[in-house]
Amino acid sequence: MGYNWNWGIFLQPTATGDDTYLGWMFYGFKMTIALSLSAWLIALAVGAVVGVLRTVPNKWLSGIATAYVEIFRNIPLLVQLFLWYFVMPELLPESVGNAFKQTNPIMQQFLASMVCLALFTSARVAEQVRSGINSLPPGQKNAGLAMGFTLPQTYRYVMLPMAVRLIVPPLTSEFLNIFKNSAVCSTIGLLELAAEGRQLVDYTAQPYESFIAVTLAYLLINVVVMFGMRWVEEHVRVPGYLGGK
Amino acid sequence: MISMNKVSKHYGSFQVLADCTTQVHKGEVIVVCGPSGSGKSTLIKCVNGLEPFQSGEIIVNGVSVGDPKTNLSKLRSTVGMVFQNFELFPHMSIIDNLGIAQVKVLGRTQDQAREKGFKLLDRVGLRAQAEKYPGQLSGGQQQRVAIARALAMDPICMLFDEPTSALDPEMVNEVLDVMTELAQEGMTMMCVTHEMGFAKRVASRVIFMDQGRIVEDDSKDAFFDHARSERAQQFLAKILHH
């Protein structure tokens, strides 16, 4: 194979002279982490609320929550991203739309990406939360109510603490997914990790080094997430219950 | 204390409860028995509004359970309930299981709640297990904790929904002993149970249900010596042989 390996490429100044190629990679790495983490926090909050609403007795509330989940998990992520980035600013009231278009283009890309990833993931988190609540023994809810707790208190003190513990493993997958899914945001021009990888190929003609570096960076993120979530799992384990001590 | 008047409930065309009428006076111990599917658990869950009913009326301590204006949470905080599967909160230590509702519902301080909790654990003989978690206790111990948890709310009456049915036979007595003691102290109790020995020992009255109806509602002596209905006689013949 007549390929010239050149790992030194990362330390060379870029063609535009503003940084090294490693610096570009690092910028993308930071962007991916900032984007995914902020989207994840929103997804957890929204997903928890929607997931709980899917299980409440009120038909209107659970119906709205079901519609939310079905919309966000049945439209392809890429299409959702285009909708948020290209279509949504036109649908907003003109003043808001214009304000959005006048912000810094990187900020526009970041916001659209964050909202898109957050809501897409929140629908999936909501499903995990719902399944966690539904997998509790039905008597738990009655026990909470019988003690004099209101329904919200029963969720807060009795059902959610156990449901959340049960869904830590599937939530770990969603947390990993959000980092991987964030690569889609390179399609609207956001310079995150995958986009920087492609940019490096264009500038240096060293695709192997570039994408190996990108792969390792994603791997690093996910290994950290995996170990972090394993730590969480072990620390919320209930004694005498489901593999607890 | 508890008065039921023509309570009926149905799922679609299936009648779960039909015109159930009875009274429970202060200090009485009522044992509710009957074949499975006869509606006894449903009846007892109607008393604190865990099961809705379509017609009739239940008055607990002067408050109508079926009235939409009734604050059910408040009513339930005064009625203790013990379940077949214990239903302790698995993520809390035993002492916190006893304390949480005292603090969040009754507004007691953490210290008051713990003190009350320890006193009740002493009473059911489980003081030493206070810092353990429900999953680390045997079934009988868990059910005694569940009784203590209900008592921690200073209930005006107690409902038991087959409290010994999920227990290993050797653990049944430790739970029945606690219940017997409670009955002898004058607690108003309504117990769904098949433990006829318990019924003979402490019941004031026995209610026998079949197909959603209260078929017999009589003093325990009358019930055990000469049950009037054929259905109750058959039932007794079957379970008293063991």
Interface residues (C-beta under 8 A of the other chain):
Chain A: P137 G139 Q140 N142 A143 G144 L145 A146 M147 G148 F149 T150 Q153 Y157 V158 P161 M162 R165 V238 P239 G240 Y241 G244
Chain B: K45 N48 L50 L72 S73 K74 R76 S77 T78 V79 M81 F83 Q84 N85 E87 L88 F89 P90 H91 I100 A101 K104 V105 L106 K132 Y133 P134 G135 Q136 L137 R149 A150 M153
